[in-house]
Every structure is written in structure tokens, then in C-alpha cells.
């Protein structure tokens, strides 16, 4: 079973861990109902590192659509983008492209991915970066230093609440996670499991 960079921290915090698509995932920290209440009142942060992230480059990226069946594209440059979503759907799209127009790299094992959701999520993020997170629209992405670590920020709302994914090299995961928890104390930030995030959208 594959482990995220925060697996030991989840175990130490007595989070409930389940296997999903070969990954050990923290699905619950304080109880799903309590976690949803925390998200709605301030901001919850989940370890989203188990989800699929594939970077694509090449001339074919210039005409890449914003989304497809089972995946979403985040444009990083004219010929560089990040695809998130179902791994089989992403692979099918990559292999459907003309030869030598798309080159792909699976970044899922390489990057850590945190998801912040809640009315105060932008304020917490802005304490750790010069990026004006509140001005990002849904579907926007940006590259910026977050907690002194070069990161990619994706605006991805959940359940009608503002949400931001922050991606960085997995070696920096623990320090950035702790920086978020410290920066968000005044906003009532707390770690939440994947199940609470998923329940928000239902």
C-alpha cells in the first residue's frame, strides 16, 4: 500500500485510515459530522495526496480543453498543464493524442497535495504567500511560494465553499502542513478526513 508523506502524522493523530486505489488515506479525524461543521465555520484541511495528478507537456497542450470525461486540466503554461481526475480517463486521453504532441509524467507519487476548504481558506493561504488567493476564480491555477516552498495553487471549491489545493514536493509536506495549522489557528483550522470533503458535495 502506498503512503502519503503525512501518513505517520495521520497515524500519530489517531486518524482513521482506509485503503483507496492502493493508497492509505486518512478518511476521518474527529468524526465526519464534526469535521463538516469545522469546515463550514472556518477552514478544514485534508491530505489530498492520494488523488491523481499527471503533468503534460508538448505542442498538443496549446489546444487542450479545460476538462474532459473524468478529468480536469489546469494550465501552467502555453505548452504545460496539470491533469487531475480518474487515472484511467487521463491515460485514455493521453494515448488518444497524435504521436509526439503530448508527453506525460505521473506526479502523484512526487507531489504532496493539501486541500483547504471553508469560508476562511483564502485568508489562511494568504498568510503564507504573496498570492492574492481570494481573486482566483474557480478553475484558476497559479504558481507561487507558499510557506517558503515553491508550490502550485488550484482553486477548487467544494459544496459551495471556497477551496484551494496546494501542491508541493513531498519532501516539504510536513513543514508546510504544520505552517498551515499554525497560520490558521485564529480561523479555527483543523485537519479533516477525505470523507468530510466528499460529503460536502452531496
C-alpha positions as CSV (number, residue, x, y, z in Angstrom):
1,X,0.0,0.0,0.0
2,X,1.3,3.4,-0.9
3,X,1.8,6.0,1.8
4,X,1.4,9.8,1.5
5,X,4.2,12.0,3.1
6,X,1.8,12.6,6.0
7,X,0.9,9.0,6.8
8,X,2.9,8.9,10.0
9,X,1.4,12.2,11.2
10,X,-2.1,10.8,10.5
11,X,-1.4,7.7,12.5
12,X,0.1,9.7,15.4
13,X,-3.1,11.9,15.4
14,X,-5.2,8.7,15.5
15,X,-6.9,9.4,12.2
16,X,-9.0,6.6,10.7
17,X,-7.1,5.3,7.7
18,X,-8.6,3.3,4.8
19,X,-7.2,1.9,1.6
20,X,-8.3,3.6,-1.6
21,X,-6.9,2.8,-5.0
22,X,-3.8,1.4,-3.4
23,X,-3.2,4.4,-1.1
24,X,-3.5,4.6,2.7
25,X,-6.0,7.5,3.1
26,X,-6.9,9.5,6.2
27,X,-10.7,9.4,5.9
28,X,-11.7,10.7,9.3
29,X,-10.1,12.7,12.1
30,X,-12.7,13.7,14.6
31,X,-15.9,12.2,13.1
32,X,-17.3,13.3,9.8
33,X,-20.2,15.4,11.2
34,X,-17.8,17.4,13.4
35,X,-15.3,17.8,10.6
36,X,-18.0,19.2,8.2
37,X,-19.1,21.6,10.9
38,X,-15.5,22.8,11.3
39,X,-15.2,23.3,7.6
40,X,-18.4,25.3,7.4
41,X,-17.5,27.6,10.3
42,X,-13.8,28.2,9.4
43,X,-11.5,26.0,7.4
44,X,-10.6,22.3,7.2
45,X,-7.5,20.9,5.6
46,X,-7.3,17.4,4.1
47,X,-4.4,15.4,2.8
48,X,-5.4,15.1,-0.8
49,X,-2.1,13.5,-1.9
50,X,-3.7,10.2,-2.9
51,X,-5.6,11.7,-5.9
52,X,-4.2,11.5,-9.4
53,X,-2.0,14.3,-10.8
54,X,-0.4,14.0,-14.3
55,X,1.7,16.7,-15.8
56,X,1.5,17.0,-19.6
57,X,3.8,19.0,-21.9
58,X,4.1,19.4,-25.7
59,X,2.5,21.2,-28.6
60,X,-0.8,19.4,-28.1
61,X,-1.3,21.2,-24.8
62,X,-1.8,24.5,-26.6
63,X,-5.3,23.4,-27.7
64,X,-6.1,21.4,-24.5
65,X,-9.7,21.7,-23.4
66,X,-10.4,22.8,-19.8
67,X,-11.9,19.4,-19.0
68,X,-12.8,16.0,-20.4
69,X,-14.6,12.8,-19.4
70,X,-13.3,12.1,-15.9
71,X,-10.5,14.7,-15.8
72,X,-9.8,18.4,-15.5
73,X,-7.0,20.5,-16.9
74,X,-5.1,23.2,-15.1
75,X,-3.0,25.3,-17.4
76,X,0.5,26.1,-16.1
77,X,2.0,27.5,-19.3
78,X,1.1,27.5,-23.0
79,X,2.5,24.0,-23.5
80,X,2.3,22.7,-20.0
81,X,-0.7,21.6,-17.9
82,X,-1.7,19.5,-15.0
83,X,-4.5,16.9,-15.3
84,X,-6.4,15.8,-12.3
85,X,-9.1,13.2,-12.0
86,X,-9.6,9.5,-12.9
87,X,-6.3,7.8,-13.8
88,X,-7.8,5.6,-16.5
89,X,-9.6,8.6,-18.1
90,X,-6.4,10.6,-18.1
91,X,-4.4,7.7,-19.6
92,X,-7.0,7.2,-22.3
93,X,-6.9,10.9,-23.3
94,X,-3.1,11.0,-23.3
95,X,-2.9,7.9,-25.5
96,X,-5.6,9.2,-27.9
97,X,-3.4,12.2,-28.9
98,X,-1.3,12.2,-32.0
99,X,2.2,10.8,-31.5
100,X,4.9,13.3,-30.3
101,X,2.3,16.0,-29.4
102,X,1.8,15.1,-25.7
103,X,4.4,13.9,-23.2
104,X,3.1,12.9,-19.7
105,X,4.6,12.4,-16.3
106,X,2.7,10.9,-13.3
107,X,3.3,13.4,-10.5
108,X,1.1,11.6,-8.0
109,X,4.0,9.9,-6.1
110,X,6.2,13.0,-6.4
111,X,3.9,15.8,-5.1
112,X,2.0,16.3,-1.8
113,X,-1.4,17.8,-2.2
114,X,-3.4,19.6,0.5
115,X,-7.0,20.7,0.1
116,X,-8.2,23.7,2.2
117,X,-12.0,24.3,2.3
118,X,-14.1,26.8,4.2
119,X,-15.0,30.5,4.3
120,X,-11.6,31.4,5.8
121,X,-9.5,29.2,3.4
122,X,-8.2,32.2,1.3
123,X,-7.3,34.2,4.5
124,X,-5.2,31.2,5.8
125,X,-3.5,30.7,2.5
126,X,-2.7,34.4,2.1
127,X,-0.9,34.4,5.4
128,X,1.7,32.1,3.9
129,X,2.0,33.5,0.4
130,X,2.0,36.8,-1.5
131,X,-0.6,35.3,-3.9
132,X,-4.0,37.1,-3.7
133,X,-5.9,33.8,-3.4
134,X,-9.2,35.5,-2.9
135,X,-9.0,36.8,-6.5
136,X,-8.5,33.4,-8.1
137,X,-11.7,32.1,-9.8
138,X,-12.9,28.5,-9.7
139,X,-10.7,26.6,-12.2
140,X,-7.8,29.0,-11.9
141,X,-4.3,27.9,-11.0
142,X,-1.1,29.8,-10.0
143,X,2.5,29.1,-9.2
144,X,3.7,30.8,-6.0
145,X,5.9,30.4,-2.9
146,X,3.8,29.0,0.0
147,X,5.5,28.8,3.4
148,X,8.7,29.4,1.5
149,X,8.2,26.4,-0.7
150,X,7.5,26.7,-4.5
151,X,4.0,25.4,-5.0
152,X,1.1,25.2,-7.4
153,X,-2.3,26.5,-6.1
154,X,-5.5,25.3,-7.7
155,X,-8.9,27.0,-6.9
156,X,-11.3,24.1,-6.4
157,X,-14.5,24.9,-4.4
158,X,-16.4,22.2,-2.6
159,X,-20.0,22.2,-1.5
160,X,-20.5,25.9,-2.3
161,X,-17.5,26.8,-0.1
162,X,-14.2,28.2,-1.4
163,X,-11.5,25.6,-1.7
164,X,-7.8,25.6,-2.6
165,X,-5.4,22.8,-3.4
166,X,-1.8,23.4,-2.7
167,X,0.8,21.1,-4.4
168,X,4.4,20.9,-3.5
169,X,7.3,18.4,-3.4
170,X,6.5,15.7,-0.9
171,X,9.8,16.3,1.0
172,X,8.3,19.6,2.2
173,X,4.9,18.2,3.1
174,X,5.3,18.0,6.9
175,X,6.7,21.5,7.3
176,X,4.1,23.1,5.0
177,X,1.3,21.2,6.8
178,X,2.5,22.5,10.2
179,X,2.8,26.0,8.8
180,X,-0.8,25.9,7.7
181,X,-2.0,24.7,11.0
182,X,-0.1,27.4,12.8
183,X,-1.2,30.2,10.4
184,X,-4.9,29.1,10.6
185,X,-5.2,29.0,14.4
186,X,-7.1,32.2,14.6
187,X,-9.5,30.9,12.0
188,X,-10.2,27.6,13.7
189,X,-8.4,25.5,11.2
190,X,-8.3,21.7,11.7
191,X,-7.3,18.6,9.9
192,X,-10.2,16.7,8.3
193,X,-10.5,13.4,6.5
194,X,-11.4,12.7,2.9
195,X,-14.9,11.6,3.8
196,X,-15.9,15.0,5.2
197,X,-14.7,16.7,1.9
198,X,-16.7,14.2,-0.2
199,X,-19.8,14.6,2.0
200,X,-19.8,18.4,1.3
201,X,-20.6,17.9,-2.3
202,X,-23.6,15.6,-1.8
